[in-house]
Amino acid sequence: MIFGLDENFEVEQLNEGGIQMTEQTNFGNIGIGTKEMENTKLEPKTLTIVSYEVKPIENINNDKVEFEVKHPDREDNFKVSSVAFLADKKVKNTGTWMTLDEDGNIQKGCALAQLLIKIGATNLDETKGKTCESELDTKGYLCFKAY
């Protein structure tokens, strides 16, 4: 048995009336459907920062800042942790890494510093409630636009 493909699993589904129901399904017997996926990607618009969290990244000796944001076309909040900014006259997209200088401050010129400058904040606590335009990165995900 590989990854439980022969096992029965409970699957939550919505019937035609939108009522949630549970049934036993053998995933090993499910074929490929005929319906196209819905486009659930959001268009770039102004994001409002709700909160932030500094998270350690495994196998990398650095922390990344994840911002919880509100998008005008989505009911629930989601997280953004990358930013597009100008570097050497070119747009560069990178993560919102918590890069510190030798004095323990956010490194001048890093992506996170560029974002803070763009939204008019001098530290992470000041980001709450600030707004920033967004754009799609090369993988099609929303990122902050700091240029």
C-alpha positions as CSV (number, residue, x, y, z in Angstrom):
1,M,0.0,0.0,0.0
2,I,1.5,3.4,-1.0
3,F,0.2,6.5,0.8
4,G,-3.1,4.9,1.7
5,L,-4.4,4.7,-1.9
6,D,-6.3,1.5,-1.0
7,E,-7.9,3.0,2.1
8,N,-11.3,4.7,2.4
9,F,-11.2,8.3,3.5
10,E,-14.0,10.7,4.6
11,V,-14.6,13.5,2.2
12,E,-16.7,16.5,2.9
13,Q,-18.8,17.6,-0.1
14,L,-21.5,20.0,-0.8
15,N,-24.7,18.7,-2.4
16,E,-26.7,20.6,-5.0
17,G,-28.4,22.6,-2.2
18,G,-25.0,23.7,-0.8
19,I,-25.4,21.4,2.3
20,Q,-22.3,19.8,3.6
21,M,-22.3,16.0,3.7
22,T,-19.7,13.3,4.4
23,E,-19.3,10.1,2.5
24,Q,-16.8,7.3,2.3
25,T,-14.6,7.5,-0.8
26,N,-11.9,5.2,-2.1
27,F,-9.4,7.7,-3.6
28,G,-7.7,4.9,-5.6
29,N,-10.8,4.7,-7.9
30,I,-11.3,8.5,-8.6
31,G,-10.6,9.4,-12.2
32,I,-9.8,12.7,-13.8
33,G,-12.6,15.2,-14.0
34,T,-13.9,17.2,-17.0
35,K,-14.5,20.6,-15.4
36,E,-11.9,23.4,-15.6
37,M,-10.5,24.9,-12.4
38,E,-11.9,28.2,-11.3
39,N,-9.5,31.1,-11.4
40,T,-9.1,31.9,-7.8
41,K,-6.2,34.2,-8.1
42,L,-6.7,37.8,-7.0
43,E,-5.9,40.8,-9.1
44,P,-3.2,43.2,-7.9
45,K,-4.9,45.9,-5.8
46,T,-4.2,47.9,-2.7
47,L,-3.5,45.7,0.3
48,T,-4.0,46.8,3.9
49,I,-1.6,45.3,6.5
50,V,-3.5,43.8,9.4
51,S,-0.6,42.3,11.4
52,Y,2.8,40.7,10.9
53,E,4.7,37.7,12.3
54,V,8.4,37.1,12.2
55,K,9.0,33.4,11.5
56,P,12.2,31.4,11.5
57,I,12.8,29.5,8.3
58,E,14.1,26.0,8.7
59,N,17.5,25.2,7.1
60,I,18.1,29.0,6.6
61,N,19.8,31.1,9.2
62,N,17.3,33.9,8.8
63,D,13.8,35.0,9.7
64,K,11.1,36.0,7.3
65,V,8.3,38.5,8.0
66,E,4.9,37.4,7.0
67,F,2.3,40.1,6.7
68,E,-1.4,39.3,7.2
69,V,-3.2,41.5,4.7
70,K,-6.7,42.4,3.6
71,H,-7.6,42.5,-0.1
72,P,-10.7,44.4,-1.3
73,D,-11.9,41.5,-3.3
74,R,-11.5,38.8,-0.7
75,E,-13.5,38.3,2.5
76,D,-10.8,36.6,4.6
77,N,-7.2,37.8,5.2
78,F,-4.2,36.1,3.8
79,K,-0.4,36.3,4.2
80,V,2.1,38.0,1.9
81,S,5.9,37.6,2.4
82,S,7.5,39.0,-0.7
83,V,8.1,42.4,-2.2
84,A,9.0,43.9,-5.6
85,F,11.4,46.8,-5.4
86,L,14.0,48.6,-7.6
87,A,17.6,47.4,-7.3
88,D,20.2,48.6,-9.8
89,K,17.5,50.2,-12.0
90,K,15.7,46.8,-12.3
91,V,12.7,45.4,-10.5
92,K,13.7,42.7,-8.1
93,N,11.4,40.4,-6.2
94,T,12.4,38.8,-3.0
95,G,11.1,37.6,0.3
96,T,10.6,40.0,3.2
97,W,13.7,38.7,5.1
98,M,14.5,40.1,8.5
99,T,18.0,41.2,7.5
100,L,19.7,43.1,10.3
101,D,22.8,45.3,10.2
102,E,25.7,45.2,12.8
103,D,23.8,47.5,15.1
104,G,20.7,45.2,15.1
105,N,18.6,47.4,12.9
106,I,16.8,46.4,9.7
107,Q,19.5,46.6,7.0
108,K,19.3,49.8,4.9
109,G,18.4,48.9,1.3
110,C,17.1,45.4,1.9
111,A,13.7,44.4,0.6
112,L,12.0,44.8,4.0
113,A,13.5,48.3,4.4
114,Q,12.3,49.3,0.9
115,L,8.8,48.2,1.9
116,L,8.8,50.1,5.1
117,I,10.0,53.2,3.4
118,K,7.3,52.9,0.7
119,I,4.5,52.6,3.2
120,G,5.9,55.3,5.5
121,A,6.8,53.1,8.5
122,T,10.1,53.1,10.4
123,N,9.6,49.7,12.1
124,L,7.3,46.7,11.9
125,D,4.9,47.8,14.6
126,E,4.1,50.9,12.4
127,T,3.0,48.7,9.5
128,K,-0.4,47.8,11.0
129,G,-3.1,49.6,9.1
130,K,-0.8,50.8,6.4
131,T,-1.6,50.2,2.7
132,C,0.5,49.2,-0.2
133,E,-0.1,48.5,-3.9
134,S,0.5,44.9,-4.9
135,E,1.6,43.1,-8.1
136,L,2.0,39.6,-9.4
137,D,5.4,38.0,-9.0
138,T,6.9,35.6,-11.6
139,K,4.9,32.7,-10.1
140,G,1.6,34.6,-10.2
141,Y,1.3,35.3,-6.5
142,L,0.6,38.7,-5.0
143,C,3.5,40.6,-3.6
144,F,4.0,44.1,-2.2
145,K,4.9,46.7,-4.8
146,A,7.6,49.0,-3.2
147,Y,8.7,51.1,-6.2
